[in-house]
Amino acid sequence: MSAVWNELWPYFVLILVGYLPNEIWRVLGLVLARGLDEDSEMVVWSRAVATAILAGVIAKLILFSTGALNAIPLWVRVTAAVCGFAVFLAVKRSVFVGVVAGELALLIGGFLFAS
Amino acid sequence: MSAPAKFPSSAAAFFSGVTKAWTSAFFLVLAGTYIGIGALAHGFGVGAAWLTLSTLLVWAAPAQVILISALGANAPLLEVALAVTLSAIRLFPMVVALLPLLRGERTQLRDLLLPTHFTSVSMWVESLRLLPAVPREHRIAYCNGLSVGYMGTAASFGVVGYYLAGELPPLLAGALLFLTPMSFLMSTARNARLMVDRLALVLGLLGGIVLAANHVQFDLMWTGFGGGTLAYVVHRLREAAA
């Protein structure tokens, strides 16, 4: 019984803290989809909260990296992110070009200064 | 390239949607993002089957990144659920804006269940662009095909990233893990056209650093609520002053 439970536990967690808290907003949209436009104050605020939380995740992934990324020095990671973002801004906000530039900077820095 | 104006059947509309997904600009973005998420899942010790199921069920890259990184770091389940739900609020206005395009005279609620679940940034942006040229009776089939095309792409490349991360030399594996924060940073910055969104992005970056460095509990939740609300208040004050 407990072996089965240990197997199933990660999937139970996925449903409980991944699927349900995410899906509820889609279902609410389906049920309440009347007369709410993109410029309403509620929508502006919720977009700001969602943007800030995502930015927090981005910062944590770069600064407090885990696994193979953590073997690359912190200053190389931050410099690569800044380089990538600068290129992104310079090249008409192309996500593709910006990501490639950031990755190249990371690879060069990681190759030269591996810890 | 716009969608053809007429389809002989719903199946034809569905497959036209699938093909459109595989030839659109989002194909590359999704492939890169999910290779990164696959590498992330590998790094945090999550299984490949679990990753694939999370792509099918959650189907929102930001929520999946939060879920994988927070669960992998043994964050309290309540905090994970709160962070996921805060990141998902944006799905609500997207569904609200999409459904009027799909609804016809004889459309029933159950016909809208799949498109509702499929709603995500990539599918939403492309649907709003392409659906007006599709005859109304075939829009749901077309939209489902588009979504299945995107979801299949994401699930496949997630598995590719997962196994690549285990096989590659450390530096390249590190570069794969770097894909997620990079592609998220820039796609979020590109979507942030208004001052309030840009401010929220900057405050979220700073808040994430400061709170995580000080080991504040529920750091992501505070970053989201605090940074987002502060950005919103500044936006209202500026509007009032203007």
Interface residues (C-beta under 8 A of the other chain):
Chain A: P10 Y11 V13 L14 I15 L16 V17 G18 Y19 L20 P21 N22 E23 I24 W25 R26 V27 L28 G29 L30 L32 A33 R34 L36 D37 E38 V43 V44 W45 S46 R47 A48 V49 A50 T51 A52 I53 L54 A55 G56 V57 I58 A59 K60 L61 I62 L63 F64 S65 T66 G67 A68 L69 N70 A71 I72 R77 A80 A81 G84 F85 F88 R93 V95 F96 G98 V99 G102 E103 L106 L107 G110 F111 A114
Chain B: L28 V29 G32 H42 G43 F44 V46 G47 W50 L53 S54 L57 V58 A60 P62 A63 Q64 V65 I66 L67 S69 L71 G72 A73 L77 V80 A81 L82 A83 V84 T85 L86 S87 A88 I89 R90 L91 F92 P93 M94 V95 V96 A97 L99 P100 L109 L112 L113 T116 H117 T119 A165 P170 L171 L172 A173 G174 A175 L176 L177 F178 L179 T180 P181 M182 S183 F184 L185 M186 S187 T188 A189 R190 A192 L194 V196 D197 L199 A200 L201 V202 L203 G204 L205 L206 G207 G208 I209 L211 A212 A213 D219 L220 M221 T223 G224 F225 G226 G227 G228 T229 A231 Y232 H235
